Amino acid sequence: MEQRFLYRLLSGAFFALLLSLTAYAQGNFVYTHNAGSISGFAVAPNGVLTEIPGSPFPTGEIFIAGGEGAQDNMVVSPKGQFLFVAHGDYTNISAFAIDPSTGSLTPVPGSPFSSGTGLGATSLAVSPDGRLLFAATTSGFKKIGVFAVSSNGALTAVAGSPFSVEAASLGRIRVSSDSRFLAAALDDNVTLYKIAASGALTLASASQPIIRGGFIGLDVDCGGSFVFASDLDRLHVFPIPPKLNGPLVEKSSLNKSVGVTVLLSPNNRLLFTTGNHLFRVVQVASDGSLTEAPGSPYILGDPKSDSIPEDLTTNQAGTLLYTANDDGTLSVYAIGTSGALTPVPGSPFANHNGFGVSIAAFPPATCQTVFDVCIRDNGGRTLLRFNSTTGAYQFTRCGDGFTLTGKGQISSVNSLISLSDSAADRRIRASFNSGQKTGYGTVWLTIAPGVSQTLIINDTASLGQACTCGASR
């Protein structure tokens, strides 16, 4: 079938307006929380670290990070280029603006901010939209503080914060990719809290208590389908109930010694954990089942030394793994497709003051959306990809690289899958026949008030075509 592209407007002025971007050179950086300071390192394409000018950056705290529970007290916001640092045994949270080209840190006006928990926060989590920051404490009364993040990075406690948690201890916290719920590792169970639009937390679901030990680390997959949690003996997998309206029932576990950190790769296919002088790499199947990757576990340093990997993170692409070690070093590994790890040249790298046990990367790793439907015109001039379950989509105009992302509504009738989304700047309608492997889509773009552009994609040959720009093969 002949491809049809209808352009109601090709005005050069408005076309330039549509494509206008703020250009800057963005680097890749790694930060560690040390004794009263933050070290910053630029990351070369091969993973080699070089300390950035001005590092280490003082936090003004007295507490020396590195004690029990100091891991996970630093986080980079996915939006706004801010770094947040909790001061361990103290009651403050510092906020820094990150220069995306140099990695330099500048205190946010008003920083440090009260954690609101009464004692030092030892685990931080930020919502994927960068709108809310969550701070949990394991000392004294267990509480979770919730803060609204302003456009300049300043923190303001939301109404009702901090929220009390009934538990003997409180470990890591994580926010789901859709900001629907907060997962918390408690002393003997995993608990989910619904997040209201205001940021307020309400108890939603909890797992059965485990017999021994206690949960410490956890992470949530991008689809909001599973919580992966650790105690010192095992990794646990909990499917998330629909609408958060039922108990968390363990699906499976991996009986391997693990530790305080559970970290999913950006594509959710690998999971990393720490424990003593080693860390493990685990392959994650689509149903949540776990298999230790070939070559795992990895031993870090001499077991008689202090080379203990305390905290982990990856780069945004999921190709590099960074570990902050108890001996004041940083290790960097290239991540293979199956999870095999290879130290980069020069690893481990020296750090300031030692005890660099909390680590964060800029830009932070975010969920890599899996698009299982592609509507592509046969000339490869436009692409519309979307997830048939979540409704996440990405439209690409190949000639100029213009992209548009969002999340729409999905409906299915027999083999026909439909996507729809409406907003002030767009209207998107698309359908895909999974049996015939053909699709049709219309994208309406609002360029300026009263001025629009319409693009029609008619795809008759999705089967066998790569979802990439370029002519048909």
C-alpha positions, 0 to 999 in steps of 0.5 A: 500500500502506498505510504501517505504523509500529510503535512498541513504545515511546513512553515520554516519559522514554526518548524524551527520553533518545534525543533529548538533545543537548549544545547550543552555538552553533558558529561558522565560523572560519579560521586561518593559520600566521604568524611564530610565531603563529596568526591566527584569523578568524570567518567571517560567512554572506557570507564576510566575515572578522573577527579573533577576540578574542585573535588572534594566538595564540602558538605559541612557535616561532622559525621564521618560516613562509613558506619552501619547504614551509611550506604544509600544516603545519596541520590541524583534526581532524574530531573533537574540535575540535583544531588541529595545527600543525607548526613547519617547521624545528623538531621539534615539533607544537603542539596547540590546543583550539578553542572552537567558539563563539568560535574561541579557541585553548587549548594542549593539555596537554603541547603542543608534542609531538615530531614524531618525524621528526628534523626539522620536519614540513611536511605534516600529515594527520588520519584522518577519525575523528580518532584518528590524526595523520600528520606528514611531513617533506621535509628530511633523511631522509624520514619519516612520524610517526604519533600517536594523538590522545587525547580531550584532543588530546594526541599519543603516537607509535604503535609503530614511528613514525616510518616511513621513506620511500624518496624524494628528497623527500616532499610532501603526504600525505592519508588516505582517508575510510575511514582504509584508506590514506595517500597520499603525493606523492613526488619521482617517484611517488605511493605508498599505505601501508596503515594498520593498526589501530595506525596503523602504515604498510606500503607497499601500492602505487605509481605509475610514476615520472614523466619530469620534475618531481616530485609535490607536491600530492595529494588522495583522493576520498571514495569512495577511488576516485581519487588526484589529484596534481600536479606543476608541469606537470600534474594526474594521475588515478590509480584506486586498485586494489582491495584496494590490491594492484596498481600505480597506473596513471595514467588521465588528466591535465590538461596545465595549469600547477599548483602545490603544492596540490590540494584537492577540494571536499567533494562531490568535483565540483570540484578547486582548485590553486595555481600562481604568481599564479593558481589553477585550478578543475577540474570532476571527472566521476564517472569521474575525468576533468578539465575546467577550469571556465569562468572558470578560471584566476583571477589573484590580485593583480599578477603583480609583487607577492607576492600568491601563493596558497600554500594553499587550503581550503574551508568545511564546506559547500563554498560558500566558498574561502579562500586564504592569500597570500604578501603576508600577506592572505587571500582569500575566494571564493563558489563557484558550482555550476559552480566559478565564483568570486566575491570576497566583500565586502572580500576580500582581508583583512589578516593578521598578520606576513605569510607566512600560507601555511598555512590551515585551517578550522573546522569542517573540510570532510569528505566529503559522502556521496552517497546514491543510494537513498532509502526514504521513507514516502509520508507523509514521516515517516521517511527511510532513505538509503544509498549502494548501493556503500559502505553509508553510510546516514542514517536521519531521523525527520522529526517531531523531526529525529532522525538516525542515521548509519553504514556497513553491509553491501551485497548485491545480487541482480539488481535487489534491493539490501539494506543491513544493519548491527548495533551496540549501539544499532541494527539496520538492515535494508533492501531496495530494488528498483531496477526497481520503485523500491520499498523496505522498511526496519526500524530497531531502536533501543536506547534503554536496556538492555532497552528498544528501539524499532522503526520500519518504513518501507514505501515504494511510491512512491520514483520521482518523490519527493524524498528529503525530509521532508513529505507525498507530492506 
